[in-house]
Amino acid sequence: MQALFLNGRLIKAARALLGWSQTDLAEQTSISLSTIRRIETISSNPNKSTQKLLIQCFEQNNLVINADDTETHIKLKHSYTSG
């Protein structure tokens, strides 16, 4: 399994998939709004504990995060209902 790596571009894309603002993400993760803004606008890389919180939050909200040899990918988890 490849290591997952999130950067500002991916975090912004994940928020867009969820329809969340930076404030929404801060509230969902307990990460400060200023930290989220800094990561997204300066493209600084979140530390490991921040990445872990973000990944857990995104996965709990139906995003699939995976990595290949060169990139980390984020997409919405498809849910199928019968009936």
Buried (B, 14 or more C-beta within 10 A) or exposed (E): EEEBBBBBEBBBBBBEBBEBEBEEBBEBBEBEEEBBBBBBEEEEEBEEEBBBBBBEBBEEBEBEBEEEEEEBEBEEEEEEEEE
